[in-house]
């Protein structure tokens, strides 16, 4: 894939319920990975997907804000999927795809 403009598409979404529950995710086709070096080395992935659910904590204000996205302390779960194509030959030892599930806690103040 030398020269020219890279063609890709992505679908991003986010939903909030009761100001505390957040569902978000994306699906990307032929897009770069999440870090700068993917773009620097022109590495794209045939498919990438993320599903995430989190709960904003902190109604008392002592552990962040329920309503302010930048100050929201959260607990959640995230599932990520990324497939590898012919352009990603350096990842051959990893297989055809990677999948990870992460539980997380972020503390904001």
Residue pairs with C-beta under 8 A, 6 or more apart in sequence:
1 42
1 44
1 87
6 30
6 32
6 42
6 44
7 30
8 28
8 29
8 30
8 31
8 32
8 44
9 28
9 29
9 30
9 31
10 26
10 27
10 28
10 29
10 31
11 26
11 27
11 28
12 24
12 25
12 26
13 24
13 25
13 26
14 22
14 23
14 24
15 22
15 23
15 24
16 22
16 23
17 23
19 56
19 66
19 67
20 55
20 56
20 66
21 53
21 54
21 55
21 56
22 52
22 53
22 54
22 55
22 56
22 74
22 76
23 52
23 53
24 50
24 52
25 49
25 50
25 51
25 52
26 48
26 49
26 50
27 47
27 48
27 49
28 45
28 47
28 48
28 49
29 46
29 47
30 44
30 45
30 46
31 44
31 45
31 48
32 38
32 39
32 43
32 44
32 45
33 43
33 44
33 45
33 48
33 82
37 43
38 44
42 87
43 87
43 88
44 85
44 87
44 88
45 82
45 83
45 84
45 85
45 88
46 83
46 84
46 85
47 81
47 82
47 83
48 80
48 81
48 82
48 83
49 80
49 81
49 82
50 78
50 79
50 80
50 81
51 78
51 79
52 76
52 77
52 78
52 79
53 76
53 77
54 74
54 75
54 76
54 77
55 74
55 75
55 76
56 64
56 65
56 66
56 67
56 72
56 73
56 74
57 63
57 64
57 66
57 72
57 73
57 74
57 75
58 64
58 65
58 66
58 72
58 73
59 66
63 73
63 107
63 109
64 71
64 72
64 73
64 107
64 108
64 109
65 71
65 72
65 108
66 72
70 108
71 108
71 109
72 108
73 105
73 106
73 107
73 108
73 109
74 104
74 105
74 106
74 108
75 103
75 104
75 105
76 103
76 104
77 101
77 102
77 103
77 104
78 101
78 102
78 104
79 99
79 100
79 101
79 102
80 98
80 99
80 100
80 101
80 102
81 97
81 98
81 99
82 97
82 98
82 99
83 96
83 97
84 91
84 92
84 94
84 95
84 96
84 97
84 98
